[in-house]
Amino acid sequence: QVRLGESGGGLVPAGGSLRLSCARSGPTFGTYAVGWFRQAPGKEREFVAGIRWSGNYTLYSDSVKGRFTISRDNAKNMVYLQMGSLKPEDTAQYYCASTPRERATISDSRWYDTWGRGTHVTVSS
């Protein structure tokens, strides 16, 4: 059974940077992609970035493109989200999630079946 755990959240001033980590444990097979999602108070969960477990394919939401970078280390079973030029509107609970489905739409949370508990990011203005 795949398990995910996020870390790295915290308080950062606007314009600052933060790196989130997602530790994946469990079988090494069966993961097609890992995504980062976030949910701010009173708002729906939204896609942030996603990466396939093999190959170089990555996808970003328009709101973070050019500011955030998703990467993975297969040997360490880790996925990272490097966040830069942070804005107060980036404040949210950030979750990583994984999907085993090869035809998954990476930006659609409904394809993901394993979720971490999240890590909170607060960007002060």
N, C-alpha and C positions, 0 to 999 in steps of 0.2 A: 504494500500500500504506500503510495506516494504521500509524503508530508512536506509542507512548506512552512518556513518561518522567516518573517521579515525582521530587519533591524536597521538602525541607522537614522531613524527619525529624530527630530528635535526642533529647537527654536533657532531660526536663522534670520538675519536682517535682509530686507529686500536688496536684491542684487547679489546676494551671496550664493554659495554652493553647498550641496549636500550630496552624499552618496548613500543610497539605500542598497541593502543586500537582501537577497532571497536565498536561503539555504534549502536545498532540496534533499530529502532523504527517501530511501526506499529503492525499489527496483530501478536499475539504470535504463531499462528498456521501457517503451510505451509512452514516452512523453514526446509529443509532436511540437508543442510550442509552449512558451511561458509568456504571460502578459502581466503588465502592471496596470492596475486600475486605481482610481481614487474616488473618494466620496466626501464631500464637504457637508457640513450641517445644513439640513433642509434641502439638499440637492440630491439628484439621482447619481448613482455610481457611473463613472465615465471611464472610458478607455484612455490610457496614457501612452503606452508603448508595448510592443510585443516582439518576440524573437523566436525563430524556429530553433529547435534543439540541435539541428544539423544544418550545415550551409550558412549562408551569410544574410539571409532575409530578415530584415527588420521593418517595423512599421511604427509610425508615430501619429499621434493626433495633431491636428493643425495648431492647437494651443501650446504645444511643447516643442514642436519641430524646430530644430536649430538651437534649442536650449538644453534639451535632455538627450542623453545617450544611453541606450540599453546595450548591455553586453553580457556574455556568459563565459564561464570557465567550466567546461564539461568535466575536466579531471577533478575539480573540486566540487562539482555539483552545485555551482553557484550562478545566480543571475544578478546583475547589478543595474541600478538606475542612477546614473550620474546626472545630477540636476544642477544647472547653472542659471545665472541671471534670474534668480527666483523672484517671484512677484507675490504680493499678498493673496492674490487669487489662486495661487498654488497651494494654499493652506487646505489640508484635507487629511483624512486617514488614507494611507496608501496600502494596497493589497497586491500581493503577487498571486498568480493563479496558473495552473497548468492544465493542458488538455492533451488527451491521447489521440484525438481524432484528426486524421491526416487531411481531412477536407474542411477543417475548422476555419471559420472566418475569425481571424486573429483578433479583430477589434470588437467582436461580439461576445460579451460575457456569458451568454447562454451556452457557448460551446465548452466552457471550462467546468471541470468537475471537482477540482481540488483547489482549495483556497487557504491562504494563511490567515492569521488573526489580524494582521495589519500593523503598521507603525505610523505614528502621527507626525506630520510635518506642519509646523507653524512658521509662517513668514511674516515678520513684523514690518510695518511700514515706517 
